[in-house]
Amino acid sequence: GEVIDRNPLLFVHHDDREMVKQRIKDRLNGLIDNMTYQFRGTTREGNVVYLESHGTRTFYQGTPAVLGTIVDVTDRKKTEAELMKSMKLESIGILAGGIAHDFNNLLAIIAENITTVKSDIKDEPVTEKMLGNVERASQQASELAQKLITFSEGGWIEPQEVTLELLLKETSALYPRMEELSPDISIADDLK
């Protein structure tokens, strides 16, 4: 009832109005007999809906006219968008898994070399400490790579609670020059 005797273009989203107007004009002028296309419409409340027009050129009382059906495809568009999002996530997961496997292989070489160097050096505390830092960092990187592999295989990574203080101390310990800076880590009690 709201559409009868009113210009149907009033219900077309303003950004799609010219396109819909041109499609109707092309059909009325006989340039296209049958056409299916999508456009956005606007509801009485101002919400945007996705519509699909199926129409054909005909004659009404001797005058060219368009006989058509308009279908609300908003739910279908949402489902398609969710499917695309899911497919993208799956692709990211496959990519992350491949990178993580390669990364793990490189980390294994690093860890092996650290072990070899550590067995060759004796009585070099600074070098041993630096190698220990590298060893811890490579272990953390390996754990991170394993989380990526778990994610890529569809698994779920359990969140773990960590304290900010411990995280900062572990991070600062990984940098050999930090000893010269002597960091002062002070964290408010409500952040621990």
C-alpha positions as CSV (number, residue, x, y, z in Angstrom):
1,G,0.0,0.0,0.0
2,E,2.9,2.4,0.7
3,V,4.3,1.9,-2.8
4,I,1.1,2.3,-4.9
5,D,0.9,5.6,-6.8
6,R,4.3,6.7,-5.5
7,N,7.6,6.9,-7.4
8,P,9.4,3.5,-6.6
9,L,12.7,5.3,-6.8
10,L,11.9,6.9,-3.5
11,F,12.5,3.5,-1.8
12,V,15.8,3.0,-3.5
13,H,18.9,3.9,-1.5
14,H,20.2,7.3,-2.7
15,D,23.6,5.9,-3.7
16,D,21.9,3.3,-6.0
17,R,19.1,5.6,-7.4
18,E,20.8,6.6,-10.6
19,M,21.8,3.0,-11.4
20,V,18.2,1.7,-10.9
21,K,16.8,4.6,-12.9
22,Q,19.1,3.8,-15.8
23,R,18.2,0.1,-15.7
24,I,14.5,0.9,-15.8
25,K,15.1,3.3,-18.7
26,D,17.1,0.7,-20.6
27,R,14.3,-1.8,-20.3
28,L,11.6,0.7,-21.3
29,N,13.6,1.7,-24.3
30,G,14.0,-1.9,-25.4
31,L,17.8,-2.0,-24.9
32,I,17.4,-4.9,-22.5
33,D,14.4,-7.2,-22.3
34,N,15.2,-9.3,-19.2
35,M,17.4,-8.2,-16.4
36,T,18.3,-9.3,-12.8
37,Y,20.3,-7.0,-10.6
38,Q,20.8,-6.1,-7.0
39,F,20.5,-2.7,-5.3
40,R,20.0,-1.3,-1.8
41,G,16.6,0.0,-0.6
42,T,15.6,2.0,2.4
43,T,12.8,0.9,4.8
44,R,10.2,3.2,6.3
45,E,12.4,3.3,9.5
46,G,15.5,4.3,7.4
47,N,17.2,0.8,7.5
48,V,19.2,-0.3,4.5
49,V,18.0,-3.6,2.9
50,Y,19.5,-5.5,-0.1
51,L,17.0,-6.1,-2.9
52,E,17.1,-8.1,-6.1
53,S,15.1,-7.1,-9.0
54,H,13.9,-9.6,-11.6
55,G,12.1,-7.8,-14.5
56,T,11.2,-8.1,-18.1
57,R,10.0,-5.6,-20.7
58,T,6.3,-5.8,-21.6
59,F,3.5,-3.5,-22.8
60,Y,0.7,-2.2,-20.7
61,Q,-2.2,-0.6,-22.6
62,G,0.1,-0.2,-25.6
63,T,2.9,1.5,-23.7
64,P,6.3,0.0,-22.8
65,A,6.3,-1.1,-19.2
66,V,8.4,-3.2,-16.8
67,L,6.9,-6.3,-15.2
68,G,9.0,-7.2,-12.3
69,T,9.5,-8.7,-8.9
70,I,11.6,-7.4,-6.1
71,V,12.9,-9.8,-3.5
72,D,14.5,-8.9,-0.1
73,V,17.9,-10.7,-0.1
74,T,19.3,-9.0,3.0
75,D,19.6,-12.3,4.9
76,R,21.2,-14.0,2.0
77,K,23.8,-11.1,1.7
78,K,24.5,-11.4,5.4
79,T,25.0,-15.2,5.1
80,E,27.3,-14.7,2.0
81,A,29.3,-12.1,4.0
82,E,29.7,-14.5,6.9
83,L,30.7,-17.3,4.5
84,M,33.4,-15.0,2.9
85,K,34.6,-14.1,6.4
86,S,34.9,-17.7,7.3
87,M,36.7,-18.6,4.1
88,K,39.2,-15.7,4.7
89,L,39.8,-16.9,8.3
90,E,40.4,-20.4,7.0
91,S,42.9,-19.1,4.4
92,I,44.7,-17.1,7.1
93,G,44.8,-20.2,9.3
94,I,46.4,-22.3,6.5
95,L,48.9,-19.5,5.8
96,A,49.7,-19.1,9.5
97,G,50.2,-22.9,9.8
98,G,52.6,-23.0,6.9
99,I,54.6,-20.1,8.2
100,A,54.6,-21.5,11.7
101,H,56.0,-24.8,10.5
102,D,58.8,-23.1,8.5
103,F,59.5,-20.9,11.5
104,N,59.7,-23.9,13.8
105,N,62.2,-25.5,11.5
106,L,64.4,-22.4,11.6
107,L,64.1,-22.2,15.3
108,A,65.3,-25.8,15.6
109,I,68.4,-24.9,13.8
110,I,69.0,-21.9,16.0
111,A,68.4,-24.0,19.2
112,E,70.8,-26.7,17.9
113,N,73.5,-24.1,17.2
114,I,73.0,-22.5,20.7
115,T,73.6,-25.9,22.3
116,T,76.7,-26.5,20.3
117,V,78.2,-23.0,21.1
118,K,77.3,-23.4,24.8
119,S,79.2,-26.7,25.0
120,D,82.2,-25.1,23.3
121,I,82.5,-22.1,25.7
122,K,83.7,-22.4,29.2
123,D,84.2,-19.7,31.8
124,E,82.7,-16.9,29.7
125,P,79.7,-15.7,31.9
126,V,78.7,-12.8,29.6
127,T,78.6,-15.0,26.5
128,E,76.8,-17.7,28.4
129,K,74.2,-15.3,29.7
130,M,73.7,-13.9,26.2
131,L,73.3,-17.4,24.8
132,G,70.8,-18.2,27.6
133,N,68.8,-15.1,26.6
134,V,68.8,-16.2,22.9
135,E,67.8,-19.7,24.0
136,R,64.8,-18.4,26.1
137,A,63.7,-16.2,23.2
138,S,63.9,-19.0,20.7
139,Q,61.9,-21.2,23.1
140,Q,59.2,-18.5,23.4
141,A,59.2,-18.1,19.6
142,S,58.8,-21.9,19.3
143,E,55.8,-21.8,21.7
144,L,54.3,-18.9,19.7
145,A,54.7,-20.9,16.5
146,Q,53.0,-23.9,18.1
147,K,50.1,-21.7,19.0
148,L,49.8,-20.6,15.4
149,I,49.9,-24.3,14.3
150,T,47.1,-25.1,16.8
151,F,45.1,-22.2,15.5
152,S,45.6,-23.2,11.9
153,E,44.4,-26.8,12.6
154,G,41.2,-25.4,14.0
155,G,42.2,-25.8,17.7
156,W,41.6,-23.2,20.3
157,I,44.3,-21.6,22.3
158,E,43.5,-21.4,26.0
159,P,44.1,-17.9,27.3
160,Q,46.6,-17.7,30.1
161,E,46.9,-15.1,32.9
162,V,50.3,-13.4,33.1
163,T,51.5,-10.7,35.3
164,L,52.6,-7.5,33.7
165,E,55.6,-7.3,36.0
166,L,56.9,-10.8,35.1
167,L,56.3,-10.1,31.4
168,L,58.4,-6.9,31.6
169,K,61.2,-8.5,33.6
170,E,61.4,-11.5,31.2
171,T,61.4,-9.1,28.2
172,S,64.1,-6.9,29.6
173,A,66.2,-9.9,30.4
174,L,66.3,-10.8,26.7
175,Y,68.3,-7.7,25.8
176,P,71.9,-7.9,26.8
177,R,72.5,-4.1,26.9
178,M,69.7,-3.7,29.5
179,E,72.2,-4.4,32.3
180,E,73.9,-1.1,31.5
181,L,70.5,0.7,31.8
182,S,69.3,-1.1,35.0
183,P,65.5,-0.8,34.4
184,D,63.3,0.1,37.3
185,I,60.0,-1.7,36.8
186,S,57.3,-0.3,39.1
187,I,53.7,-1.4,38.5
188,A,50.6,-0.4,40.3
189,D,49.1,-3.1,42.5
190,D,45.8,-3.1,40.6
191,L,47.7,-4.0,37.3
192,K,49.3,-7.2,38.7
